[in-house]
Amino acid sequence: MTRYRNLSGNSNVVTYEVTEDSIHVVFKSGRHRNYLYNSVRPGQVVVERMKALAAQGRGLNSYIVSVVKDRYARKW
């Protein structure tokens, strides 16, 4: 897992892990903290944008809340 840089200082994202067709995001809080997003749900285009935001260290949590919402493949 890679620590999310959180350049804005107020993200709920702690770490993430990228594979070819998915991103696994771990959040600080919430009933479920681990979320998997993949090429099936929410789709590869969205996952690629999430990967880019994760690498930049800014905007990932906001993108998930405003665009991705509950379109995850798995949560635990």
N, CA, C and O atoms as CSV, one atom per row, in Angstrom:
chain,resi,resn,atom,element,x,y,z
A,1,MET,N,N,0.845,-1.180,0.000
A,1,MET,CA,C,0.000,0.000,0.000
A,1,MET,C,C,0.892,1.245,0.000
A,1,MET,O,O,1.968,1.273,0.597
A,2,THR,N,N,0.407,2.248,-0.680
A,2,THR,CA,C,1.102,3.527,-0.758
A,2,THR,C,C,0.354,4.543,0.084
A,2,THR,O,O,-0.868,4.656,-0.013
A,3,ARG,N,N,1.075,5.277,0.901
A,3,ARG,CA,C,0.439,6.308,1.717
A,3,ARG,C,C,0.007,7.450,0.799
A,3,ARG,O,O,0.779,7.931,-0.030
A,4,TYR,N,N,-1.241,7.868,0.968
A,4,TYR,CA,C,-1.784,8.989,0.198
A,4,TYR,C,C,-1.172,10.277,0.723
A,4,TYR,O,O,-1.178,10.506,1.933
A,5,ARG,N,N,-0.646,11.119,-0.147
A,5,ARG,CA,C,0.073,12.318,0.289
A,5,ARG,C,C,-0.829,13.386,0.903
A,5,ARG,O,O,-0.353,14.192,1.702
A,6,ASN,N,N,-2.099,13.416,0.560
A,6,ASN,CA,C,-3.069,14.323,1.180
A,6,ASN,C,C,-2.565,15.763,1.211
A,6,ASN,O,O,-2.474,16.370,2.277
A,7,LEU,N,N,-2.244,16.297,0.061
A,7,LEU,CA,C,-1.684,17.642,-0.028
A,7,LEU,C,C,-2.644,18.725,0.454
A,7,LEU,O,O,-2.204,19.795,0.873
A,8,SER,N,N,-3.938,18.464,0.400
A,8,SER,CA,C,-4.904,19.451,0.889
A,8,SER,C,C,-5.018,19.411,2.411
A,8,SER,O,O,-5.461,20.379,3.030
A,9,GLY,N,N,-4.619,18.293,3.011
A,9,GLY,CA,C,-4.636,18.169,4.467
A,9,GLY,C,C,-5.952,17.750,5.082
A,9,GLY,O,O,-6.043,17.623,6.303
A,10,ASN,N,N,-6.988,17.529,4.262
A,10,ASN,CA,C,-8.277,17.189,4.851
A,10,ASN,C,C,-8.945,15.972,4.206
A,10,ASN,O,O,-10.170,15.849,4.243
A,11,SER,N,N,-8.165,15.089,3.627
A,11,SER,CA,C,-8.725,13.915,2.964
A,11,SER,C,C,-8.993,12.786,3.955
A,11,SER,O,O,-8.297,12.646,4.961
A,12,ASN,N,N,-9.997,11.999,3.661
A,12,ASN,CA,C,-10.300,10.804,4.443
A,12,ASN,C,C,-9.519,9.596,3.915
A,12,ASN,O,O,-9.573,8.525,4.519
A,13,VAL,N,N,-8.799,9.746,2.808
A,13,VAL,CA,C,-8.007,8.657,2.228
A,13,VAL,C,C,-6.689,8.541,2.988
A,13,VAL,O,O,-6.011,9.539,3.233
A,14,VAL,N,N,-6.331,7.298,3.362
A,14,VAL,CA,C,-5.079,7.048,4.082
A,14,VAL,C,C,-4.051,6.408,3.159
A,14,VAL,O,O,-2.939,6.915,3.015
A,15,THR,N,N,-4.419,5.304,2.539
A,15,THR,CA,C,-3.518,4.576,1.645
A,15,THR,C,C,-4.287,4.085,0.430
A,15,THR,O,O,-5.518,4.079,0.404
A,16,TYR,N,N,-3.521,3.672,-0.582
A,16,TYR,CA,C,-4.124,3.099,-1.781
A,16,TYR,C,C,-3.156,2.117,-2.412
A,16,TYR,O,O,-1.948,2.171,-2.176
A,17,GLU,N,N,-3.706,1.221,-3.217
A,17,GLU,CA,C,-2.891,0.258,-3.955
A,17,GLU,C,C,-3.468,0.147,-5.364
A,17,GLU,O,O,-4.671,-0.031,-5.549
A,18,VAL,N,N,-2.584,0.257,-6.345
A,18,VAL,CA,C,-2.989,0.261,-7.743
A,18,VAL,C,C,-2.578,-1.047,-8.407
A,18,VAL,O,O,-1.466,-1.534,-8.201
A,19,THR,N,N,-3.485,-1.616,-9.209
A,19,THR,CA,C,-3.145,-2.727,-10.106
A,19,THR,C,C,-3.495,-2.263,-11.519
A,19,THR,O,O,-3.935,-1.130,-11.713
A,20,GLU,N,N,-3.303,-3.115,-12.475
A,20,GLU,CA,C,-3.563,-2.734,-13.860
A,20,GLU,C,C,-5.005,-2.267,-14.074
A,20,GLU,O,O,-5.248,-1.302,-14.799
A,21,ASP,N,N,-5.951,-2.952,-13.442
A,21,ASP,CA,C,-7.353,-2.623,-13.696
A,21,ASP,C,C,-8.148,-2.237,-12.451
A,21,ASP,O,O,-9.378,-2.274,-12.462
A,22,SER,N,N,-7.441,-1.864,-11.366
A,22,SER,CA,C,-8.173,-1.515,-10.151
A,22,SER,C,C,-7.378,-0.583,-9.251
A,22,SER,O,O,-6.181,-0.362,-9.435
A,23,ILE,N,N,-8.093,-0.048,-8.271
A,23,ILE,CA,C,-7.473,0.706,-7.189
A,23,ILE,C,C,-8.201,0.337,-5.898
A,23,ILE,O,O,-9.431,0.344,-5.837
A,24,HIS,N,N,-7.427,0.019,-4.880
A,24,HIS,CA,C,-7.934,-0.314,-3.547
A,24,HIS,C,C,-7.628,0.902,-2.682
A,24,HIS,O,O,-6.474,1.312,-2.563
A,25,VAL,N,N,-8.655,1.471,-2.083
A,25,VAL,CA,C,-8.503,2.683,-1.273
A,25,VAL,C,C,-8.879,2.364,0.166
A,25,VAL,O,O,-9.899,1.725,0.424
A,26,VAL,N,N,-8.046,2.817,1.104
A,26,VAL,CA,C,-8.324,2.663,2.534
A,26,VAL,C,C,-8.590,4.050,3.104
A,26,VAL,O,O,-7.794,4.974,2.937
A,27,PHE,N,N,-9.738,4.173,3.786
A,27,PHE,CA,C,-10.161,5.435,4.380
A,27,PHE,C,C,-9.882,5.441,5.878
A,27,PHE,O,O,-9.779,4.383,6.498
A,28,LYS,N,N,-9.760,6.634,6.460
A,28,LYS,CA,C,-9.531,6.804,7.896
A,28,LYS,C,C,-10.737,6.398,8.717
A,28,LYS,O,O,-10.602,5.791,9.779
A,29,SER,N,N,-11.911,6.734,8.223
A,29,SER,CA,C,-13.112,6.515,9.020
A,29,SER,C,C,-14.236,5.958,8.157
A,29,SER,O,O,-14.171,5.945,6.928
A,30,GLY,N,N,-15.258,5.505,8.850
A,30,GLY,CA,C,-16.412,4.921,8.184
A,30,GLY,C,C,-16.601,3.489,8.633
A,30,GLY,O,O,-15.667,2.854,9.123
A,31,ARG,N,N,-17.800,2.986,8.467
A,31,ARG,CA,C,-18.086,1.605,8.867
A,31,ARG,C,C,-17.196,0.624,8.127
A,31,ARG,O,O,-16.640,-0.300,8.720
A,32,HIS,N,N,-17.070,0.834,6.832
A,32,HIS,CA,C,-16.154,0.039,5.999
A,32,HIS,C,C,-15.022,0.977,5.600
A,32,HIS,O,O,-15.267,2.108,5.181
A,33,ARG,N,N,-13.807,0.518,5.728
A,33,ARG,CA,C,-12.668,1.385,5.422
A,33,ARG,C,C,-11.948,1.008,4.137
A,33,ARG,O,O,-11.229,1.831,3.571
A,34,ASN,N,N,-12.127,-0.208,3.671
A,34,ASN,CA,C,-11.475,-0.682,2.454
A,34,ASN,C,C,-12.479,-0.738,1.315
A,34,ASN,O,O,-13.552,-1.328,1.440
A,35,TYR,N,N,-12.113,-0.115,0.203
A,35,TYR,CA,C,-12.974,-0.106,-0.983
A,35,TYR,C,C,-12.142,-0.470,-2.201
A,35,TYR,O,O,-11.034,0.033,-2.389
A,36,LEU,N,N,-12.691,-1.351,-3.022
A,36,LEU,CA,C,-12.053,-1.744,-4.266
A,36,LEU,C,C,-12.875,-1.188,-5.419
A,36,LEU,O,O,-14.091,-1.372,-5.475
A,37,TYR,N,N,-12.209,-0.516,-6.323
A,37,TYR,CA,C,-12.820,0.021,-7.535
A,37,TYR,C,C,-12.093,-0.633,-8.701
A,37,TYR,O,O,-10.863,-0.661,-8.717
A,38,ASN,N,N,-12.831,-1.161,-9.680
A,38,ASN,CA,C,-12.161,-1.856,-10.780
A,38,ASN,C,C,-12.767,-1.533,-12.139
A,38,ASN,O,O,-13.650,-0.683,-12.253
A,39,SER,N,N,-12.283,-2.219,-13.162
A,39,SER,CA,C,-12.701,-1.945,-14.537
A,39,SER,C,C,-14.169,-2.280,-14.785
A,39,SER,O,O,-14.767,-1.781,-15.738
A,40,VAL,N,N,-14.747,-3.117,-13.939
A,40,VAL,CA,C,-16.165,-3.453,-14.073
A,40,VAL,C,C,-17.022,-2.409,-13.371
A,40,VAL,O,O,-18.007,-1.922,-13.926
A,41,ARG,N,N,-16.640,-2.076,-12.165
A,41,ARG,CA,C,-17.400,-1.119,-11.362
A,41,ARG,C,C,-16.443,-0.233,-10.606
A,41,ARG,O,O,-15.805,-0.729,-9.677
A,42,PRO,N,N,-16.295,0.979,-10.909
A,42,PRO,CA,C,-17.133,1.876,-11.696
A,42,PRO,C,C,-16.742,1.980,-13.166
A,42,PRO,O,O,-17.363,2.741,-13.909
A,43,GLY,N,N,-15.735,1.240,-13.602
A,43,GLY,CA,C,-15.304,1.292,-15.003
A,43,GLY,C,C,-13.874,1.788,-15.113
A,43,GLY,O,O,-13.390,2.528,-14.256
A,44,GLN,N,N,-13.205,1.370,-16.182
A,44,GLN,CA,C,-11.786,1.664,-16.337
A,44,GLN,C,C,-11.486,3.156,-16.452
A,44,GLN,O,O,-10.477,3.614,-15.916
A,45,VAL,N,N,-12.324,3.917,-17.129
A,45,VAL,CA,C,-12.071,5.359,-17.268
A,45,VAL,C,C,-12.067,6.035,-15.896
A,45,VAL,O,O,-11.191,6.850,-15.605
A,46,VAL,N,N,-13.022,5.704,-15.076
A,46,VAL,CA,C,-13.106,6.284,-13.735
A,46,VAL,C,C,-11.918,5.824,-12.881
A,46,VAL,O,O,-11.330,6.619,-12.148
A,47,VAL,N,N,-11.574,4.549,-12.982
A,47,VAL,CA,C,-10.442,4.011,-12.216
A,47,VAL,C,C,-9.140,4.698,-12.625
A,47,VAL,O,O,-8.314,5.006,-11.765
A,48,GLU,N,N,-8.946,4.940,-13.901
A,48,GLU,CA,C,-7.728,5.615,-14.352
A,48,GLU,C,C,-7.656,7.034,-13.795
A,48,GLU,O,O,-6.575,7.496,-13.431
A,49,ARG,N,N,-8.769,7.718,-13.724
A,49,ARG,CA,C,-8.794,9.062,-13.132
A,49,ARG,C,C,-8.466,8.985,-11.644
A,49,ARG,O,O,-7.734,9.827,-11.125
A,50,MET,N,N,-9.003,7.982,-10.960
A,50,MET,CA,C,-8.712,7.797,-9.535
A,50,MET,C,C,-7.230,7.519,-9.324
A,50,MET,O,O,-6.634,8.035,-8.379
A,51,LYS,N,N,-6.633,6.717,-10.186
A,51,LYS,CA,C,-5.190,6.433,-10.087
A,51,LYS,C,C,-4.372,7.712,-10.239
A,51,LYS,O,O,-3.413,7.938,-9.501
A,52,ALA,N,N,-4.757,8.540,-11.196
A,52,ALA,CA,C,-4.033,9.793,-11.426
A,52,ALA,C,C,-4.145,10.708,-10.211
A,52,ALA,O,O,-3.151,11.291,-9.779
A,53,LEU,N,N,-5.331,10.835,-9.669
A,53,LEU,CA,C,-5.529,11.676,-8.482
A,53,LEU,C,C,-4.753,11.123,-7.290
A,53,LEU,O,O,-4.176,11.889,-6.518
A,54,ALA,N,N,-4.735,9.807,-7.133
A,54,ALA,CA,C,-3.977,9.193,-6.036
A,54,ALA,C,C,-2.494,9.523,-6.169
A,54,ALA,O,O,-1.844,9.872,-5.184
A,55,ALA,N,N,-1.962,9.415,-7.374
A,55,ALA,CA,C,-0.547,9.707,-7.602
A,55,ALA,C,C,-0.236,11.182,-7.340
A,55,ALA,O,O,0.850,11.510,-6.862
A,56,GLN,N,N,-1.184,12.074,-7.652
A,56,GLN,CA,C,-0.994,13.506,-7.411
A,56,GLN,C,C,-1.084,13.857,-5.931
A,56,GLN,O,O,-0.526,14.862,-5.491
A,57,GLY,N,N,-1.796,13.019,-5.156
A,57,GLY,CA,C,-1.941,13.282,-3.727
A,57,GLY,C,C,-2.968,14.340,-3.400
A,57,GLY,O,O,-2.954,14.904,-2.306
A,58,ARG,N,N,-3.859,14.617,-4.335
A,58,ARG,CA,C,-4.863,15.665,-4.124
A,58,ARG,C,C,-6.110,15.336,-4.942
A,58,ARG,O,O,-6.015,14.993,-6.120
A,59,GLY,N,N,-7.291,15.445,-4.302
A,59,GLY,CA,C,-8.549,15.340,-5.029
A,59,GLY,C,C,-9.208,13.978,-5.071
A,59,GLY,O,O,-10.329,13.863,-5.566
A,60,LEU,N,N,-8.558,12.947,-4.572
A,60,LEU,CA,C,-9.125,11.599,-4.676
A,60,LEU,C,C,-10.404,11.464,-3.858
A,60,LEU,O,O,-11.413,10.979,-4.370
A,61,ASN,N,N,-10.379,11.879,-2.615
A,61,ASN,CA,C,-11.571,11.750,-1.771
A,61,ASN,C,C,-12.744,12.543,-2.360
A,61,ASN,O,O,-13.867,12.041,-2.412
A,62,SER,N,N,-12.492,13.756,-2.794
A,62,SER,CA,C,-13.543,14.588,-3.390
A,62,SER,C,C,-14.120,13.942,-4.637
A,62,SER,O,O,-15.333,13.967,-4.844
A,63,TYR,N,N,-13.266,13.367,-5.467
A,63,TYR,CA,C,-13.729,12.699,-6.690
A,63,TYR,C,C,-14.607,11.500,-6.347
A,63,TYR,O,O,-15.639,11.278,-6.981
A,64,ILE,N,N,-14.198,10.735,-5.351
A,64,ILE,CA,C,-14.999,9.575,-4.943
A,64,ILE,C,C,-16.361,10.033,-4.428
A,64,ILE,O,O,-17.387,9.463,-4.799
A,65,VAL,N,N,-16.378,11.045,-3.587
A,65,VAL,CA,C,-17.629,11.533,-3.001
A,65,VAL,C,C,-18.547,12.142,-4.058
A,65,VAL,O,O,-19.755,11.910,-4.029
A,66,SER,N,N,-18.000,12.905,-4.978
A,66,SER,CA,C,-18.847,13.636,-5.932
A,66,SER,C,C,-19.148,12.892,-7.226
A,66,SER,O,O,-20.200,13.113,-7.825
A,67,VAL,N,N,-18.257,12.021,-7.670
A,67,VAL,CA,C,-18.441,11.355,-8.965
A,67,VAL,C,C,-18.684,9.854,-8.825
A,67,VAL,O,O,-19.653,9.324,-9.369
A,68,VAL,N,N,-17.812,9.180,-8.104
A,68,VAL,CA,C,-17.872,7.715,-8.015
A,68,VAL,C,C,-19.028,7.266,-7.124
A,68,VAL,O,O,-19.751,6.326,-7.455
A,69,LYS,N,N,-19.192,7.937,-6.010
A,69,LYS,CA,C,-20.248,7.656,-5.038
A,69,LYS,C,C,-20.235,6.192,-4.607
A,69,LYS,O,O,-19.215,5.725,-4.100
A,70,ASP,N,N,-21.321,5.459,-4.788
A,70,ASP,CA,C,-21.394,4.071,-4.303
A,70,ASP,C,C,-21.082,3.050,-5.398
A,70,ASP,O,O,-21.460,1.885,-5.278
A,71,ARG,N,N,-20.410,3.464,-6.441
A,71,ARG,CA,C,-20.061,2.541,-7.533
A,71,ARG,C,C,-18.704,1.886,-7.250
A,71,ARG,O,O,-17.723,2.176,-7.937
A,72,TYR,N,N,-18.645,1.043,-6.286
A,72,TYR,CA,C,-17.443,0.292,-5.938
A,72,TYR,C,C,-17.692,-1.186,-6.233
A,72,TYR,O,O,-18.835,-1.637,-6.301
A,73,ALA,N,N,-16.603,-1.929,-6.407
A,73,ALA,CA,C,-16.712,-3.361,-6.678
A,73,ALA,C,C,-16.887,-4.147,-5.392
A,73,ALA,O,O,-17.579,-5.165,-5.361
A,74,ARG,N,N,-16.246,-3.659,-4.318
A,74,ARG,CA,C,-16.278,-4.388,-3.043
A,74,ARG,C,C,-15.907,-3.451,-1.920
A,74,ARG,O,O,-15.110,-2.533,-2.114
A,75,LYS,N,N,-16.476,-3.670,-0.744
A,75,LYS,CA,C,-16.081,-2.934,0.456
A,75,LYS,C,C,-15.998,-3.905,1.620
A,75,LYS,O,O,-16.748,-4.879,1.690
A,76,TRP,N,N,-15.073,-3.626,2.535
A,76,TRP,CA,C,-14.928,-4.463,3.718
A,76,TRP,C,C,-14.269,-3.686,4.841
A,76,TRP,O,O,-14.060,-4.228,5.927
